[in-house]
Amino acid sequence: MLTEAQVQEQVDFERECIRLGLEKLHKQTYQVESKDYASASVYGCASIATLIPLVVDRIEKTTNRLYKGQAGAAFAEIHQYLKDVEPLAAAGIACKIIFDKVFSFKPDASLAVKVAEAVGTALEQECQMRFYEAECPGLLHTIKKNYWHSSCGTQQRFVTVRTMMNRNNITWDSWGRANRVKLGAWLIDCVCSGSGWFTRQTIQDGKKRKAHIVPTAEFMDIKDDVMANAADFSAIPLPMLVPPKDWTDEPGGYLLNEVMLGHDLVRRGQSCIQGDQPKEFLNKIQKVGFTLNKFTVEVAEHLFDKGIKVGKFVPIIEFELPNKPLDIATNEVARQSYRREAAETMNKNASSFKKSCRTRMTMEAVKKFKDKEVFYHPWSFDYRGRVYPIPSVLTPQDTDFGKSLLKFHREALMNEQAEEWLAFQVATTWGLDKKSIRDRLNWVKDNITFISEIAKDPIDRLPDWEKADEPWQFLAACDEYYHCVINCDRNYTSLPVATDATCSGLQILAGLCRDASTAKLVNVLPSDSPQDAYATVAEALKPNLPEHLRQYFNRSVVKRCVMTIPYNAKAHSNRGYIKKAIKEEFDYQISPEDLTIAVDQLRGNERKGITGAMQRVVPGPMEVMEWIETEVGKAITRGATELEWVTPSGFVVGQRLMKKETERVQLQLLGSVLNTIVATGDSDKVDKAHHKNATAPNLIHSLDASLLCLSTLRFDAPIALIHDSVLCRATDMNLLSTIVRETYMHIFAEQDYLQSWADQIGAETKPPIIGDLEPSSVIESTYFFC
């Protein structure tokens, strides 16, 4: 039972989260305004999305009047410069620049002539970039690839491209300042008259009167409303000092409603009413307490101060600016060289700061929880029933570094099985996740000295442990194994040990259609060592490839394709995965023709009469996915506007996918412009294609969520979940593994769930059931989760 003091401490902590969120919101707004980037602010993004359709309409009406001879001579003169830019792009550029200039802190930034010139210049630069793309697309692609991400701003990117193009004699005929100003002034008029949000105002400045572009009172009211609404949702969600409130008919999670704004039981879900069992599951995992791992915290603090990067741990790395030449004022060559080197250094520092964002957030959270004995995470569902912690830092679903900082608060007395599971964690995080359990344990026995030295002196032995697949979790596992097993000065363990499903999409599909061959391939059935579906598919693919391609198709090249096909990845995605994997592993550029052959032979092509390797190796899952897509299409054709099904855990999935009435234009320099025609972003038309593509993946996700939900309800020890992975203490993993296997058996043996799902969506045909799998066999499978 919580004491009044504990509750008050948590309430005070949540109020601090609200204060920090407001502070962060206002700081970010100030920063973007001070950098002439108000279009990226909260009010800028929200307002521009509403403003663009109004400006597009105004531009189109003016253009139409031109063809009728009613637009006036001034517009006729500048219209020629708009021929290569669609109204949406022109509107997006104008809105962005106007927001940036009007709300800038710089003196005279909002002068009408300066705003007009800035708008005209941005429009010309967009047309210039499109010209370069049309004239020399290969060179532009190379320039972007080599210089784009190392540049610290839009203008530097443009200057880099222009310089490189000029060196290659690709020149652009300038529009001239007068035309840019005229064009910009016309677009400003479209924004002002189309929305009423900005106006031209003459302001007395000493003896001079200057014209400025200023926001109207109407827009300032809109801005205030947007910022007030953003403030309501700005609280920073951090772990809690007490167990979160239970989810009932009332919201659970944080104690204060102000912090829970925007955090519903089901994220972005439909209005499905959830039963007691899903809520019981959520409330159970919310009561699992965590504490910081002092060992990894100390190592992280040392490396953070030293600016040393390890895996996902990326501290800020400061690069010193070059020294100015003594003759910089008179030596133009030295001056240009210094500026170039200084710009490169500033680009590196800007990039370093961006990359360190996640690590800096985590280390700030570490400071807050270092002296806390225990903390908890409020959780919520996504619309398929998967669970996510509401905080974004110090959670079991964090990066490798973030996960290494956590231990369960409740310790367990060491025993023999714990020794083996800790060894399992050491070997798995080192990178032996595809080896048998016996091989992993033997590797640990053969590397006792190596593990001990890392645990005793992690800083000096950094070059050794940073090579691990998951270096930070490997470091944490070495520390726990050393003290609990090797040195035996620690009798209790609380390190989270993780086991993952083997290709969970195929495991679920194998259970649905009871396909024994697929089940064996993904470790649903017992075997002496882990089965490798990716390698099996690669071997089945090779004989049907041309001789010169076979050497390039191994396990790693086909892995991502095999992994994503159960989630409805299409042929064009598979092309990208294969092309990238072959380039990375073999430095070989596969031709488009060979790529087509490979993808056809991997997934099959009915039009060409090709049966793919996936269809031969995992026939059941491929048939089920095709059947799902067909039946969903029929359901939508019959008039269904959304799909709904209940999972074995009782979670109600609501899948509503409507066509978005939007149009997106990708600008060369300023990113994407989104034209939202309907305020909600949705039309009243069902997106049939999206339903057909999304249903199989969502069904799989809802079932793997059910598997973990039902398993957790039977498990009475600390547990954490990552979609298709479970984490618990080493003393409890034998029990949890058994429960997970038994739950899988109950889901797919005691009911014909695929037929049940077919009935729920009103399928017109029977689902394809192979039926040669006995799900009870999974009870004996060592590698179902490993």
SULTA-V699736 format. One record per helix or strand. SS is the DSSP state (helix for helix, strand for strand). FROM is the first residue (numbers start at 1). TO is the last residue. If there is no record, write none. Layout:
BEGIN
ss->{SS & SS}
from->{FROM & FROM}
to->{TO & TO}
END
This chain:
BEGIN
ss->{helix & helix & helix & helix & helix & strand & helix & helix & helix & helix & strand & strand & helix & strand & strand & strand & helix & strand & helix & strand & helix & strand & strand & helix & helix & strand & strand & strand & helix & strand & strand & helix & helix & helix & helix & helix & strand & strand & helix & helix & helix & helix & helix & helix & helix & strand & helix & strand & helix & helix & strand & strand & strand & strand & strand & strand & helix & strand & strand & helix & helix & helix & strand}
from->{4 & 38 & 42 & 73 & 87 & 111 & 112 & 137 & 154 & 177 & 198 & 208 & 217 & 240 & 245 & 253 & 257 & 266 & 276 & 290 & 294 & 310 & 313 & 332 & 357 & 375 & 379 & 387 & 400 & 406 & 412 & 416 & 437 & 448 & 462 & 471 & 492 & 497 & 504 & 516 & 533 & 547 & 555 & 571 & 592 & 605 & 606 & 610 & 613 & 619 & 643 & 652 & 658 & 662 & 671 & 686 & 688 & 719 & 725 & 730 & 753 & 775 & 785}
to->{34 & 40 & 67 & 82 & 102 & 111 & 135 & 148 & 167 & 195 & 205 & 215 & 232 & 240 & 245 & 253 & 260 & 267 & 286 & 292 & 306 & 310 & 313 & 355 & 369 & 376 & 382 & 389 & 404 & 408 & 413 & 430 & 446 & 456 & 465 & 486 & 493 & 501 & 513 & 521 & 542 & 552 & 565 & 586 & 603 & 605 & 608 & 610 & 617 & 637 & 646 & 655 & 658 & 667 & 676 & 686 & 713 & 721 & 728 & 749 & 761 & 780 & 785}
END
